[in-house]
Amino acid sequence: MPTSEMVEWATEPVESTDWTTEEDRPATEFPGADLDAEIRQAKKILQLPDDWDGQGSPRYSAVVLDRATAFLATHLREVWERFGVSCSIPKIGPGPDGSIDLHWKRPSWELLVNIPADGDAMAAFYGDNYGTQKIKGSLDPRKFNLGIATWLMN
C-alpha cells in the first residue's frame, strides 16, 4: 500500500472554463445564478405591509425568508453534489400566517413546501406527479430531506 511519501502529486494548475453566455453553459451546471435571481425577486415579499391581503396576514419577516432560502439552497446544493442533478428553481412566495411557500410547478409534477413563520414548527409539503403519486406531510426545515430531494430530481 502506498504511503504519502511514495505518492507524487501533480502540481500543474487545473484549467477552468469561463462560460460567457447562457448558450455556452452546460445544462448540468448548478443553478446558482437562477437561485440568486429568484431570491432577489422574493425579497419583495418583505415590503408587503401587515394585512396586505385584507385578511389580517402579518408582515413577512426577513428571518423566515432566510430560513426558506436556506432550506432551498441546501436541497439544491445537496442534490447537485450527491447526484449531479441540477434542479429547477421554485417560485418563492408569500404563504399564510407569515410563512413562505416554495412552489415548483413542472409539466409532469408539482411540489409545494411551506416554511412556517415559527422557527420551531415543522414545514408542510405536498407533491403531485399528475398521475400515480401524491405525497404530503411534514418535515424539519432545518435538515436535508432525501424524500424532497428525490421529488426534485424528477
Residue, then its C-alpha position, 0 to 999 in steps of 0.5 A: m500500500p502506498t504511503s504519502e511519501m511514495v505518492e507524487w502529486a501533480t502540481e500543474p494548475v487545473e484549467s477552468t472554463d469561463w462560460t460567457t453566455e447562457e448558450d455556452r453553459p452546460a445544462t448540468e451546471f448548478p443553478g446558482a445564478d437562477l437561485d440568486a435571481e429568484i431570491r432577489q425577486a422574493k425579497k419583495i415579499l418583505q415590503l408587503p405591509d401587515d394585512w396586505d391581503g385584507q385578511g389580517s396576514p402579518r408582515y413577512s419577516a426577513v428571518v423566515l425568508d432566510r430560513a426558506t432560502a436556506f432550506l432551498a439552497t441546501h436541497l439544491r446544493e445537496v442534490w447537485e453534489r450527491f447526484g449531479v442533478s441540477c434542479s429547477i428553481p421554485k417560485i418563492g412566495p408569500g404563504p399564510d400566517g407569515s410563512i413562505d411557500l416554495h412552489w415548483k410547478r413542472p409539466s409532469w409534477e408539482l411540489l409545494v413546501n411551506i416554511p412556517a413563520d415559527g422557527d420551531a414548527m415543522a414545514a408542510f409539503y405536498g407533491d403531485n406527479y399528475g398521475t400515480q403519486k401524491i405525497k404530503g406531510s411534514l418535515d424539519p426545515r432545518k435538515f436535508n430531506l432525501g424524500i424532497a430531494t428525490w421529488l426534485m430530481n424528477 
